[in-house]
Amino acid sequence: MQTLQLPVAAAEKSSGALTRQNPAMKFSTFIKDSLDAIVANWETFARTLPSTQGMTTLALRDHSREILLAVAADMDVVWTDEERAKHCNALSSLPESAGTAAAEHGGLRYLAGFDLVQLFAEFRALRASVMELWHRAGGGGLDAAAVDDVIRFNEGMDKALAESVRRYSSDVAASRDMFLAVLGHDLRGPLSSIDLSAMLLTRDGLSGSMLQQATTRIKRASREMNRLITDLLEYTRTRLGAGIPIAHTFCDIGPVCEEAVEAIRAGYPEQQFNCEISGDLHTQADCARLQQALANLLNNAVQHGDRQTPVVLSARSDAQAIVLKVSNQGEPIPADALQTIFEPLVQVSTASAQTQERSKTSLGLGPISTTTN
């Protein structure tokens, strides 16, 4: 449990608005005049959350001023009783794509690794900070107008919290669906390699070298499937969090490229693949993830390219970076599709038979491009 501690001296130093105010001052006016003090108090609490370690002040205060100003603006709106009831009831049907400051805050907190408990704690602390400072400044009398101000403030904070949680939950669901889609998509590659190698093993008169190639491909595909299943187990344990974990290690990109080509070649024995490697390719990278990305690029090159021309994977290094490139020939991507083709679950219709056949099972998760520094 997190405890909110309001640093009186620090808060009073940050804004002159905390001097004794006229009790008749509007609550919304106080909020607008005391933004610096309120945000400073709220930041003090936010720094106690585990996910904020290492975050800058700018990142911690993300959208806090905008959220408070939106709440104050709502408090200044004159509602009829019917309009006010309708406004409060609308909290349960907020659109997922609401572009408010509170919604953006929820999305960014998800990316920063916050969980829902921490997100709720932030808003609780913000609410408590405002109420405490309002009380110190002499506000919050017992007259009907003051009570109504407090009610309106809480309604505004509830709306902001609902917008933030809705966006957070939407992003969690999108990440979960994307993860599972990528997992299913990437399992097809090693499964295809195992299937074709097994068919090869049933042939009569198989040479020793062909037998060795087939068993090597089955072992490689099994390792790849085991890694993908491990990803699924990690997802189950962590519920994905801010994304798929990346493990940087010192590795040579050259063998990674060669293994990616060999893995995809088993699925397309009639397709010609060329692997061009030059320069020093040693770097810090997640080789398993990189090989997964290259396999997807190679698969896309075959599916969407001219089967009669080679697919080329090149890797070269210069003073600044290691550049990986997959090249293929084929029907150009339509100009009107370039704005959407890199979006997940989007496919572009073409006249090629292999693409039409693939579209029955494909999720449209590629293509992608990767550059490793």
Buried (B, 14 or more C-beta within 10 A) or exposed (E): EBEBEBEEEEBBEBBEBBEEBEEEBBBBBBBBBBBBBBBBBBBBBBEBBEBBEEBEEEEBBBBBBBBBBBBBEBBEEEBEEEEBEEBEEEBEEBEEEBEBBBBBBBBBBBEBBBBBEBBBBBBBBBBBBBBBBBEBBBBBEEEEEBEEBBEBBBBBBBBBBBBBBBBBBBBBEEBEEBBBBBBEBBBBBBBBBBBBBEEBEEEEEEEEEBEEBBEEBBEBBEBBBEBBEEBEEBBEEEEBBBEBEEEEEEBBBBEBBBBBBBBBBBBBEEBEBEBEBEEEBEBEBBBBBBBBBBBBBBBBBBBBBBBEEBBBBBBBBEEEEBBBBBBBEBEEEEEEBEEEBEEBEEBBEBEBEBBEEBBEEBBBBBBEEBEBE
